[in-house]
Amino acid sequence: MKIFVSGAGGYQGGNIAQQLIKKGHHITTLRRSGDNISKMPNVRVKKGGLENKEALKNVLTGVDAAVFALPLLFDLNVAEEYTKNFINAAKEENVPLVVFNVGSDLAEKSNDLLVLNLKVKVKNLLDASNLNVITLVPDIYIDNISAAWSIPVILNNNIVPYPVAAQSKVPWISHTDLGKYVASAVEKPELSGRVLPIGGNLLTGEEITDAISLETGKELSYVPLTPDEFEKQISPAFGVLAGREISNLYRYVESKREQMIAKDFKGTQEILGVTPQSLSDWVKSVKWELIP
């Protein structure tokens, strides 16, 4: 199939694209500039972004499915604009199926957290669009722990810091598994209208730390951060607004942990035929080394 994937140059979109390619599908995406296009092998890249209505129409022409997710942004008006642009282009080009990657848990209704209100707004707009939409809802990406900026902290300081409380089991998902769930969903249009929780590896920070210790041969300690501590750490790099809203995701996790771990992850795994990576397999898939 010919499939549009938004953000195929990023971590989530890139893994989605690669899993679709493994199944023989042809991927198109939008990118505002030509930078790093060579790093997206087997992906047809067209210039533009979600703000460009004509570019969206062009890239959606003739596709069999479209995978939609918002980029990392914290502006409700921009989120609405991008989503409406996508919806209008998808309707005009008669896109048969949309798979919406929420990117985080989906709150039941709007609340006082902007980062979650953005997702609710997008979901409501898609619901009202009359498009055929399958919604996939992940929780916490375990790949955050192995991000380029995280590995030096782990290896140089022998700690794994993360804003999840000690001994607290929460549902994790890898970017690889995200791609596998999406690659299965695009082949199941009969699931249109469903909202499916994906992932569901229930792990504590200590369990993840022990697995990394075993793989690296280093004695590591898990360091639970409060969301407030996490916000102070990331705000200089991401900015005050982004730092607050990213940290709000973990404040939400603290308050909704019981509801999150009770989701029917097994049901989705059976429907989509996906078996999540084991913790050991995920750890082995990471290059635990310092990049010069």
N, C-alpha and C positions, 0 to 999 in steps of 0.2 A: 504493500500500500504506500501511497504518498501521504506523509504525515508532517504537519507543521508542529514544531516544538518551540514555544517561547523560551528565550533565555538559554539556548543550547550552548552558549559560550560560557555558562556558569557551572558551578558544581552540581546543582540539582538537575538543571536542564541538560547539561553535558552527559551525565550518567543516564538520564532518560533516553537521550538520543542514541547513545552507544548500545543500550539494551535493545532498542528498536531496530538498530542496524544489524545486530546479531541475529534477529529474527527475519532479516531479509527486506525490511522496509526502507523506503527512501525518505530522507529527512530534509526539510527546509526550515530555515529560521531567518530572523531579522537581526541585523547588527548595525549600529549607528555608524561605525567606522570600520576600516579594513584591518585594524589592529588585531593580531592573534588569530586571524581567520585560518592560517596554516595549521593552527593547533586543533582545528575541528575537522579531521579527516572524514570523508564520506558524507559531509553535511553541505548541502547547497545553501549558500549564504546570500541573502539579498539585503541591500542597504535600506536602513530605516529602523524605526522604533514603534512602540505602541501608540505614540502620539501622532503617527503619520497614517492617516486614513487610507491614502492611495497605496502606500507600501503594504498595508495589511490586506487590502483587497487583492493586490498582486500576488502576495505570497500564499494566500488562501485559495487562489484559483485552482480548481481541480483536485483539491486534497480529499482524501478519504476520511481523515480525522484530524483534529487539532488538539494539542495539549497546551493548556493555558495555565499560567501562574503569573502573579504579579512579581516584578522585581522588588528588591529591598527598598521600600519607600515608606514614608510616614506622613503622607498628606492625603486626607480623605477625598479632596476634590480631584487630585491627580489620579487616585485609584479609580474613582468613578469615571473620569474621562477615558482612561486607558481601557477600562472594561467595556464601556459603551462603544468605543471605537472598534474593539474586537468583536463585540456582539453584532454590530451593524454590518461589519465586513463579512462575518461568518454567515449571517442571514442572506446577505446579497449574493454571496458565492455558494449558497446552499450546502454548507458544510454538514455532512451527515451526522457526525458525532464529535462532541467535545469532552475531553477528560480534564477536569479541573483539579489541579494539585493545590490544595489549600495552603500547604507549606507548614502548617502547625495545627494544633487542635482548633476546632470550629466551635465557638461559643454558641449557645442556644439563641441568644439575642444580644443586641447592642448593650454595652456596659461602659464603664469609665476608662477602659484601656484602649487607646487608639489602635495599637498593633492588632488587637482582636476585632475591633469595629471595622477595620479595613476588610477583613475576611468575610465578616457578616454582610457587609455592603455588597461585595462582589457576588457572594452566594445569592443574595436577594435579587440582584440584577440578572444573574443567569437564570434563576427560577422564573422570572417574569418574561424571559426572552422567547420562550417556546422552542428553544434549541434542545436537542437531545444531549443531555449532560450527565456524565458519571462523575461524582465527586469523591476524591480520595483524600482521606484525612490522616496525615502522619502526626507524630508527636515530637520527640526529641531526636535530633540527628546525632548519632554516635560519632560521625565523622567530624563534628566540631572538636572533639578531643584530639583528633589527629591532624588538625589544620596546620598549615605551614607555620603559623605564629605560636601554636601550642606545643609542637614537638620540642623546640629548643627549651621551653620552660620545663618540660618533663625530664628531658635528658640532662640538662645542666643543673637542675635543682632537686632531682629525685622526688618530685611531687607530681600529682595529677590533680590540679585544682578545677573545680566545677561548681556551678550554683545549684546543686541538688543536695539536700540534707543527708548527713551520714546515715547509713543503713536504711535509706529510703529507696524502695523499689519503684521505678518509674518505667514507662514503655519507651524503648529506643528503636530506631530504625536506621539502617545504613543507606547511603545514597545509591549503592548498587541495588539493594532491595527495592527502593523507591522506583528505580528504572524497571525492575522486573514486574512490579505491580502495574505500572502504567502500560508496559508492553503487552501485558495480558488483557488489561481493560479495553484497549483500543480494538481488540478482536472480539469484544462481547457487547455489541450495541444493545442487546436485549436487557442489559443492566442500566439502561438510561433511566434517570430519575433516582437512582440509588445513591446513598451517602455511605461510603464504606471506610471503616477504620483500617489503617494499614500499619504493619510493623508488629509491635507487641512483644518484643524481647524484654521481659521484666527483669531488670538488673539494678543492683546498687552500684554506687561509685566505687565502693571497695572491691566488688567483684570484677569490674572493668580494670581497676588498677592492678589487681592480682594477676589478671590475664596478660596485661602489658608487661608486668615484672617478669613473668615466666618467659615471654617471648624475647625481651631485651636482655635478660640476665642481670637486671638492675633491681635493687631493693627499693621500691617506690612506695610512697605513702599517699593516700587519698586525702585531699584538703577540701572539705566542703566550704563553699563560700555562701554568704547570704546574698540575696539579690542586690541589696544595697552595696555590699563590698564589690560585687561583680560590676555594678554600674560605675562605680568610681574607677575601676580598672580599665574598662573599655571606652569610657567617654572621651578620653584624650585622643584616641585613634578614630573613633566612629563619629564623634560629635555628641553634644549634650542631648539632643532630641533622640537620636538613634540609640545612644547608650541607655537612656531611660526606657524606651519602648522595647528594646531587645531584652532588657532586664525584667520588664513587665511580663514577658512570657514566662519567666521562671517564678515570678510572684503568683501568676495564675496557676502554674504547675503545683506550687505549694498548697494553694487553696482548693484545687480540684483533683488532687492526686488519686483519691479513692475512686472517683468517677472515671478517671482516665484509665486506670488499670482494670476496670470492670468492663471495658469495651469488648465487643465480640470479634477479637482479632482472629480467632480460630475459624470463625465463619467466613471471613474474607479470604483467609488463606485457602480454604476449600473451594470457594466460589471462583477465585482467580488462579488456583493451582500453583500458588507460590509458597515455597518453604523458606522462611527467613534464614539468613546466614547465622551460623552459630557464633558465639562470642569468640571462640578460638579461631574460626575461619576469618572473621573480620580482622582480628589482631594480626594474623599472618598475612593479610592482604595489604597491610600498611608498611611502608618503608620507614622504620624507626631509626632515622639517621639525620645528622645535622647537615644541612646544605651549605656549602662554602659561600 
